[in-house]
Amino acid sequence: MGTDNHTEGTFGDTKWIEILHTHFPDTIAAYMDEKIIKIYPEVTAVERQTAWDNGFSLGMTDIKGTIYHNPGIGRMMSRHSLLVVKQADEIFRWLHYVTDQFKTHYGAICHFFHVNEHSASFKLRFGSRTFEIEEITTRQVALTYPGIIDENILP
């Protein structure tokens, strides 16, 4: 952007993305959406910046007829990226589903992992790279996120 003084709306100005689109398309190729052909409303740089300053953002940008998802796909009312909120929701859904599996098939799950269902105790822990469900007494990792238990293999 240079070191010169910038006017209001500079950070909402799509000319910076146009430079990438025109000269370095590989750097933003991952954000391209080939299914969406047009977005509305069309906004100016100042309108885009004003929305951002007020806690809103537009999830997509049209650059010369090509639609790009903005990194993070915009932010939510919590000011977190939409992708962060989506990932958190996926983790909560996984926890809910796995909890239901343990409630419904607890005995079969214990039998499958060769642990006594009366003394077994499972916990959620942070593994080296993801969440894990571990049986405490045997230290067996029964499940890692985003995996679920295949109920077809349970006895």
NORKA-V910173 format. One record per residue. OMEGA is omega in degrees with one decimal (* if undefined). BURIAL is # if it has 9 or more other C-alpha atoms within 8 Angstrom, else .. D_FIRST is the distance of its C-alpha to the first C-alpha in Angstrom with 2 decimals. Layout:
omega: (OMEGA/OMEGA)
burial: (BURIAL/BURIAL)
d_first: (D_FIRST/D_FIRST)
This chain:
omega: (-179.9/-177.9/-179.9/177.9/-178.7/179.6/179.2/178.8/-177.4/-176.1/174.1/-176.3/-177.6/-178.7/179.1/177.2/177.1/178.2/177.9/-178.8/-175.1/-171.2/-177.1/-172.9/179.8/-177.6/-179.6/-178.2/-178.6/-177.9/-177.7/176.7/-176.4/-178.1/-179.1/-175.6/-179.6/176.3/178.5/-2.0/172.2/-175.7/176.1/177.3/-179.8/177.8/178.3/179.6/179.2/177.2/179.9/-179.4/179.7/174.2/178.6/174.2/176.7/-174.7/-177.1/178.9/177.6/177.1/177.5/177.3/176.1/-178.7/176.9/170.1/177.1/178.8/-177.0/-179.0/178.1/-179.4/-176.3/179.2/177.7/-176.3/173.4/174.4/176.4/179.4/177.2/179.7/178.2/179.2/178.0/177.6/178.4/177.7/178.1/177.6/178.4/179.0/179.3/-178.3/-179.6/176.9/177.0/177.6/-179.9/178.1/-175.2/-171.5/-173.2/-178.7/-179.8/177.9/177.9/179.3/-179.6/-179.4/176.3/175.2/179.8/-175.9/179.4/180.0/-178.8/177.4/-178.2/177.8/173.2/177.7/172.9/177.6/-178.7/-178.5/-174.0/174.9/179.1/170.0/-176.0/171.6/-169.0/-173.3/-178.6/-177.5/176.1/172.8/-176.3/-172.4/173.5/178.0/8.3/-177.6/174.2/179.9/176.0/-175.5/178.7/-179.2/179.0/179.8/*)
burial: (././././././././#/#/./#/#/#/./././#/#/#/#/././#/#/././#/././#/#/#/./././././#/./././././#/#/#/#/#/#/#/#/././#/#/#/#/./#/#/#/#/././#/#/#/#/#/./#/#/#/#/#/./././#/#/#/./#/#/./././././#/././#/././#/#/././#/#/./././#/./#/#/#/#/#/././#/./#/././#/././././././././././#/#/#/#/#/#/././././#/#/#/#/#/././#/././././././.)
d_first: (0.00/3.74/6.78/8.04/9.70/8.67/11.69/13.63/12.76/8.98/9.31/12.22/10.85/12.08/10.26/7.98/11.49/12.93/11.07/12.61/15.78/16.26/15.42/15.69/18.08/19.79/16.93/17.39/21.05/22.41/21.02/22.59/25.67/28.23/30.71/28.86/28.63/27.33/26.01/26.84/25.96/23.14/20.77/18.17/14.73/16.53/19.43/17.47/15.78/19.28/20.92/18.69/19.37/23.03/23.21/23.09/20.87/21.28/22.16/21.20/18.86/20.20/18.18/20.46/23.53/22.47/22.41/20.25/21.11/18.31/18.35/21.20/22.21/21.37/23.09/26.64/28.34/28.55/24.72/25.11/23.54/26.01/26.35/27.41/29.92/31.17/31.76/33.60/35.71/36.59/37.73/39.84/41.37/42.21/43.83/45.82/47.02/47.99/49.76/51.75/52.64/53.94/55.93/57.45/58.07/58.32/61.65/60.65/57.35/59.30/61.87/59.21/57.76/61.29/61.08/63.66/62.45/64.35/62.64/59.26/56.20/52.73/49.49/45.79/43.81/40.39/40.87/38.86/36.37/37.60/40.23/43.83/47.21/49.62/53.38/54.00/57.44/56.75/53.01/52.57/49.24/50.43/47.13/43.40/40.66/40.28/43.77/46.78/50.46/52.06/55.05/56.93/57.45/58.84/62.62)
